[in-house]
């Protein structure tokens, strides 16, 4: 089984019945989590009731991408998993942000921290984290095994690094916030759906999944806009959607 399941798809805050950024990757039994924003942990436990995770990657410290990491910490800290520390790959600021919620607890009693950006060997994957423009340090991430690549932007403004991040990816998960007035801002830290399609095309990705939708946005319109710039399959991240990696089945 090689698949990715959407835990959450909203940017900033969750819409009713949804969650913020988060994805669960199952690769032949190896369990990887990409981001844990608001309301993602209960969804994660719905998919993996035992809560057993092999590694976590957090793209940046904004709470819509990392806040439920605190819940996972408490689950392991107080639930006594009895196993080794959980590998956590993240940029500077993530532990400070989560640690501020519980300053008397030692997060590194639970997490074995590895820095991003950077390159690491992680279970079956080669993990690469590349710096992308945002309000805080943010690492777009790429995991690759057996010639199959999954890439995820986190949050980002337009940058040619996206073409490198998603190069020939089987699935490129790209934020498509489409916040009003975004393209007229003097400094860009988020993308539109059309831009997501543009960078997926530049990367030569096989499939594009849009995520990080601004609450209230028309997701069908976002997909249509991305298709104007990208000829491959365009998916909208929807909670509980599962996509098989290495095939077109989902």
C-alpha positions, 0 to 999 in steps of 0.5 A, a space after each residue: 500500500 502506497 498512498 496519501 490521505 488528506 487529513 485537512 485542506 483549509 488555510 488559516 482556520 478550518 471550515 465546519 467538518 474540515 481541518 487545516 493542513 495535514 496529510 498521512 502517507 502510508 508507504 508499505 506500512 511506513 507511516 509518515 505525517 506531513 503537517 498537523 494543523 487544526 483538527 487534524 489529529 482526530 482525523 489521523 487517529 480515525 485512519 490510524 487508531 493506534 496512533 503509531 506514526 514513524 515520522 512527522 514532517 512540519 513545514 513551518 510554525 504557523 498553527 494551521 500547519 503545526 498546532 496538533 503536533 502538541 496533541 500528538 506530543 501529549 498523547 505520547 508523553 502522557 500515554 507512554 508509547 514505550 517506544 523510541 522518540 519520534 523523528 520530527 523534521 521541521 524548520 526553526 521555530 516549530 518547537 518554540 511555537 509548540 513549546 510555548 503551549 507547555 513550557 514546563 514539558 520537554 518536547 525532546 523527550 518525545 521528539 527526535 528533532 532533525 532540521 529543515 531545510 536539508 536532506 535526510 534518510 527517513 525510513 524508505 524515503 530520501 527526504 529533501 526540504 527546500 526553503 520557500 518564501 513565507 512569513 516565517 521559515 518554511 520548508 517545502 518537502 519532497 519524499 522519494 522512494 523507488 523512483 516515485 516522488 511526492 512533493 508538498 509546498 507547505 505555504 509559499 510565494 511564487 519562486 522557481 524553487 517550486 519547479 525544483 521541489 516538484 520535479 517529475 513528482 508523481 503527486 505535487 501538493 501545492 497550496 492554492 490559498 487564493 486570498 483576495 488581493 494576493 497578486 497585488 501584494 508587494 511581497 508574495 508569501 502565498 499562491 493562487 490556484 493559477 500559479 499552483 498550476 503554473 509551477 506544477 507544469 514547470 516542474 513536470 509533475 504528473 498530478 497536482 493536488 490543490 490545498 490550503 483553501 481560504 475558508 469560503 473559497 469555491 474549490 471547483 473554481 480553484 481547480 478550473 483555474 489551475 487547469 488553465 495552466 496545468 495539463 495533468 490531473 488536478 485534484 482538490 484536497 478533500 478531507 479523507 480523500 486517499 490517492 494511490 502513489 505511483 498509479 492514477 487510482 484514487 
